[in-house]
């Protein structure tokens, strides 16, 4: 939530200063004002620790990310685990919210 609030405060400041108009507000503009604006959206997120939530992680950018929930905790992950995630991702049908 903080990330999206941060983006909207930046955008509102630009509207108030006259740098932008309300009609300029688009998804692309919001993307340009979030924390990781220079990064592409993650295609897959691995959530270790068997916790089925993202805890607000990249709220805007994770909208169409595939999520793999892993029982192991971060320090226990091995190279084989990462290969398993890659194989899993390569074999899923992505629908991007459709």
C-alpha positions in Angstrom: 0.0 0.0 0.0 2.8 2.4 0.8 4.2 2.0 -2.7 0.9 2.9 -4.4 0.4 5.8 -1.9 3.9 7.0 -2.7 3.1 7.0 -6.4 -0.1 8.9 -6.0 1.4 11.5 -3.8 4.1 12.1 -6.4 1.5 12.3 -9.2 -0.7 14.7 -7.1 2.3 16.9 -6.4 2.9 17.1 -10.2 -0.7 17.9 -10.8 -0.7 20.6 -8.2 2.4 22.2 -9.6 0.9 22.2 -13.1 3.5 19.7 -14.4 0.6 17.3 -15.1 -3.1 17.4 -15.7 -5.7 15.0 -14.2 -6.3 13.7 -17.7 -2.7 12.6 -17.8 -3.4 9.9 -15.2 -2.8 6.5 -16.8 -1.5 3.1 -15.7 1.8 4.0 -17.4 2.1 7.2 -15.3 1.4 5.2 -12.1 4.1 2.7 -13.1 6.6 5.5 -13.7 6.0 6.7 -10.1 6.3 3.5 -8.1 9.4 2.3 -6.2 10.7 0.1 -9.0 9.7 2.1 -12.0 12.8 1.2 -13.9 12.2 -2.6 -13.5 9.9 -4.8 -15.5 7.1 -6.6 -13.7 8.1 -10.0 -12.3 6.8 -12.9 -14.3 7.1 -15.3 -11.3 7.5 -14.7 -7.5 8.7 -17.5 -5.3 7.3 -17.2 -1.7 9.3 -19.3 0.7 8.3 -20.3 4.2 4.9 -21.8 3.3 3.1 -18.5 3.7 0.4 -18.0 1.1 0.5 -14.2 0.9 2.7 -11.5 -0.7 2.7 -9.2 2.3 2.3 -6.2 0.0 5.4 -7.1 -2.0 5.3 -5.1 -5.3 1.6 -4.6 -5.1 1.3 -2.8 -8.4 3.8 -4.9 -10.4 2.8 -8.3 -9.2 -0.8 -8.1 -10.6 0.0 -10.7 -13.3 2.9 -12.5 -11.7 2.7 -16.2 -11.2 3.2 -17.2 -7.6 5.0 -20.3 -6.4 4.6 -21.1 -2.7 7.5 -23.0 -1.3 7.5 -24.9 2.1 11.2 -24.3 2.7 12.6 -21.2 4.2 15.0 -18.9 2.3 18.3 -20.2 3.8 17.3 -23.8 2.9 16.8 -23.2 -0.8 19.2 -24.9 -3.2 20.1 -24.6 -6.8 17.9 -27.6 -7.5 15.0 -25.7 -6.0 15.5 -22.8 -8.4 15.7 -25.2 -11.3 12.4 -26.7 -10.1 10.8 -23.2 -10.1 12.1 -22.5 -13.6 10.7 -25.8 -14.8 7.4 -25.1 -13.1 7.1 -21.7 -14.7 8.0 -23.0 -18.2 5.2 -25.5 -18.0 2.3 -23.2 -16.9 -0.3 -21.5 -19.1 -0.3 -17.8 -18.4 -3.6 -16.0 -18.9 -2.7 -12.4 -17.7 -6.1 -12.1 -15.9 -8.3 -13.3 -18.7 
